[in-house]
């Protein structure tokens, strides 16, 4: 059984939960305009707020050092917050990984001709429940994808994520945004001692493509 994983700068893996939170059956708040929402990168002063949000959103307990890493001033992660009235209401965390550092279960994302390239791994995408269905998650994801398709990022050939098979809201969200199911991962997650199946979803970028098949 594979654990829930994220990629870190030294190539080691740790338990994580890389998906947006379930949005069904929750109260919604309509924003006046997305123009009222500011996007900015996380900073050390955000650590406690971000930790509280992740503990609310995700069923996995992140280690404290991970929060230190994603909120660091010189973080290697793409850690972007959506802020409304001086409150963080959403965030996305991703990391750009050399293809050579992919875990075994993820190595089949690209054709072999792309061995010397990078891939973006989306660790987490979440929105405060009161503000879901207002386009905040799309705003955050689009910001990441714009960054990944700049000339400076032309080596990035795909973005991928793992998601619980039962998280239908997240699956619909990513499929609507052109992510495609790549792999079924049986018993991929271990949550509170119980095994859970996962999916890998992939979006190809900068002329990247999956392995050719019959």
N, C-alpha and C positions, 0 to 999 in steps of 0.2 A: 504494500500500500504506500502510495506517495503521500508525503506531508504537503500541507499548504505551503507554498514557497514564494519568496521574493528574491531578487538578485541584489547583491551588495557589491561594493567596490572591490572587495578582496576575493570575490568569486564564491563565497560561502552562502548557504541558504538558511533561511529561518522561517518559522511559522508565520503565516499572514493570511489575509482574506482579501482577494483582489477582485472586488466587484462593487457595483453600486448597491445601495440598500433598497429593500423592498418598499414600494410606494403605495401598495393597495390598502384601501380602507382607512386612510389617514386624512385628517383635516387639512385643507389647503388654504393658503393665503394668497390672494392675487396682488402682485406688485403693481405699482403705478406704471413702471416702465423698466425694462432691463437697463436703460440708461442710468438708472439710479444705483445699479450694482457696479462696484469697482472690482477689478481683478488685480491682485498683487501677489508676489511671492511670499511664502512663509518666512518668518524671522524668529529668532530665539524667544522673543516675548510672547509668541503664539503657542508655546509648547503646552502649557496647562489647558488652554482652550481647545486646542486640537486633540489632545489626549482625551478630554472629556467627550468630545464629539465622536471620536472613533470608538470609544467604549460604548456609546449609545447606539451607534450604527452597526457595528460589526460583532459577530459572535466569538471572535478570537481576541485574546489579550496580546497586544503588541508589547514587546519588551521596551523598557524605558529608553534604552539607547537608540532605538529606532526613531522615536520622537525627537531625540536630540539631533539625529542625522538629518531628518527631513526639514527641520526648522533651523538648521545651521546656516550662518551667513555665507558659507562657502560650500554648501551642500552640492553633492553630485546629482541629486534627484531633481526632477522637474516637479516642484511642489507649489501649486498655485491655489490661492484662496479666492473665493467670491465673497465680497464684503458688502453688507447692506446696513446702513445706519450704525457703522462702526462695529458690527458684529459679523463674525465669520459664519456664513450660512451654507457654504459648500466648499469642497476642496477636491483636487485631483493630485495624485502622486504617481509619477512614472519615472522610469530609469532607462537610459539608452545603454544597451549591452552589446559588446562585440559578439558576433555569431559564434565564435569559438568558446564563449563562456556559457552558452545555453545549457540547461539541464537536459538530460537524455530524453525525457518525454517531450521536449520542445524542439528537438533538432530537425524535425521533419517539416518545419514551417515553410522553408524556402527551397528552391531548386539548388542543386549542388554547385551550380555556377556562381552562386552568391556567397561563397564561403568567406570571402574577405569583405564583410559588410557589417552593419549594425542593425539591431532590432530594438524597438521600444517596447518595454514591458509596463503595462498599466497595472499598478499595484492596487490602487484604491480610487474610487470615485463615489462621493456621497454628498447628499444635500440635506440640510435640516428639514425635518418632516413638515414643518409649517409652510415651507417655501417650495415644496416639490410641485412638479407639473407647471412650473413657471418658466421653463427654459434655462434654468441655472446649470443643470448637468450638461446640456448641449453647449452652453456658453463655455464651460470649462473644457469640455472635450474638443470643441472646435479650436480653442486657443492652442491646445497641445498639438493638434494635427497641423495647424498653420505653421507652428514652429518646426515640426518634423518634415515639412515639405519646402523649406527654404533652401537656397543653393548651398548653404553651409551644412545642411543635414542630408545631402543627396546620398550619403552612404546608408541612410536608414531605409530599409526596404520593406519593413512591415511593422505594424503595431499589434500586440496581442495581449490577451488577458485570460485569466481563469475565472470561472463562475460556477456556483452550485447549480446543478441541473434543476433544482426546485425553485430557483429565483427567476420566476417567469417575467417579472417586471424588468429586471436588468437585461434578460435575454431579448425581450422585445425592443428595449432601448437601443442596444447595440446592433441588432439586426436592421432596425430602421435607419441606422447610420452606416450601413454597408459593411459591417463586420459579418463574417461568415463562419459558420461552424466548421472547425477543422478536425477536432479530435474529441472523442468521448473518453473520459478518464475515470474508470471505475475505482471506487474507494480512494479517490484522490485526497479528500479532506478527512481530517480527524478532528471533530468538534465535540468537546466535552465527552470524550471517550467513545463517540459513535462515528462510524465510517459513513461518509457521504460521497456520492458520485459528483463529478465535475465535468464541465465542458471547457475546451479551449476555443476561443474566438479570435479570428485574425482579420486585419485590414491591411491590404497590400498597398505600398506607397512607393513613389519614385521609381516606377517600372519594375518593382519586385513582383514575383509570382511564385505559386507553389510548385512543387516537383511535378513534372509532366507524368501523366499516368495513362494507361490504356483506356 
